[in-house]
């Protein structure tokens, strides 16, 4: 588009999405690592938890509080931070070392 106002208004959302992409690239490797330990059921539970957190965040920011678009797009950051955190704690404290694949 050639509309300067639209371009300027989209820049904050672009920054949020750039952050989400960086977090995605690290977090998806953690999810694959958990799956690679043979704990696919744990990986699925982590994904389900992330989806619930994502949906709750989107509901709160978009429907309940009607925040701006960049704040709503932070849902991607919430998803990938939740995934990374849960995978990290599973790999640090879980019983994956004793699993036989």
Secondary structure, DSSP 4 states (H G I P E B T S, - for coil): ---HHHHHHHHHHHHHHHHHHHHHHHHHHHHHHHHHTT-HHHHHHHHHHHHHHHHHHHIIIIIIS---HHHHHTHHHHHHHHHHHHHHHHHHHSSGGG---
